[in-house]
Amino acid sequence: MAVDPKRLAGEEAVKLVEDGMLVGLGTGSTAYWAIVDIGRRVKEGLKITAVPTSIRSEELAVSLGIPLVPLDDVPPGGIDLTIDGADEADGELNLIKGGGGALLREKIIAAHSKRLVIVADASKEVETLGTFPLPVEIVPFGFKLTMGRLEALGGHPSLRLIQGEEPYVTDNGNYIADCRFGVIADAAALETTLNLLPGVVENGLFVGMAERLILGREDGTLSVRARSAQSG
Ligand SMILES: O=C(CO)[C@H](O)[C@H](O)COP(=O)(O)O
């Protein structure tokens, strides 16, 4: 029987979820499987609360009966474990995220998580970040000027569109500029530079945030990598 590597990775991460935890719920087709599995365990009696990283994940969690808490009730750094996907992950577990458009909420939740566990299929593992276009969330006001600044930085931005026409609008009411910087040699520097541009809200570089990367493979095997040590 064919194995879905995303499901494999998502369900493996859920093994880390324990009673009493406040869990961050990621966004995307891999995080989906983790949320579904958390929902199954909640039905079986697992006692957790959760915060979602997108309206999509919130709706899914509600449909599965996962108890949610408002983010404003969460103390700084108070999320025990967040399980989320990624578009690229390098050898140091630096990430590109935001292919699903949820990068801002994902980064806020990640920043207040004691542990960020990334789940993905093996195609997301790269030597150096930069093949996947880097999503940058920008405010609609003056977006063409902001895109000009991204162009000047070498990002060759394109405005994310829905069905090739209307701008894609994030859960926060913003636009996404997908940027092609080529090989990103210094992800930390680029992350900072981008966020200094007026009009940029956040970008999809997650540097030094992920604790663990769980990769599912089509042959049914998993590999697990931790930021400081390697295994699996
Ligand atoms: O960052 C994200 C959404 O903003 C997703 O986690 C990322 O795009 C990976 O998605 P998928 O698991 O569907 O490949």
The ligand as an SDF file (V2000), in Angstrom:
LIG
                    3D

 14 13  0  0  0  0  0  0  0  0999 V2000
    4.5080   27.5140    5.6400 O   0  0  0  0  0  0  0  0  0  0  0  0
    3.4790   26.9580    5.3750 C   0  0  0  0  0  0  0  0  0  0  0  0
    2.1920   27.6580    5.2390 C   0  0  0  0  0  0  0  0  0  0  0  0
    2.3690   29.0370    5.3490 O   0  0  0  0  0  0  0  0  0  0  0  0
    3.4670   25.4870    5.2000 C   0  0  0  0  0  0  0  0  0  0  0  0
    3.8620   24.8910    6.3770 O   0  0  0  0  0  0  0  0  0  0  0  0
    4.4040   25.1350    4.0740 C   0  0  0  0  0  0  0  0  0  0  0  0
    3.9710   25.8170    2.9180 O   0  0  0  0  0  0  0  0  0  0  0  0
    4.4490   23.6370    3.8210 C   0  0  0  0  0  0  0  0  0  0  0  0
    3.2080   23.2010    3.3700 O   0  0  0  0  0  0  0  0  0  0  0  0
    2.9550   21.6940    2.9370 P   0  0  0  0  0  0  0  0  0  0  0  0
    3.0830   20.8660    4.1480 O   0  0  0  0  0  0  0  0  0  0  0  0
    1.5550   21.7370    2.3610 O   0  0  0  0  0  0  0  0  0  0  0  0
    3.9680   21.3460    1.8720 O   0  0  0  0  0  0  0  0  0  0  0  0
  1  2  2  0
  2  3  1  0
  2  5  1  0
  3  4  1  0
  5  6  1  0
  5  7  1  0
  7  8  1  0
  7  9  1  0
  9 10  1  0
 10 11  1  0
 11 12  2  0
 11 13  1  0
 11 14  1  0
M  END
$$$$
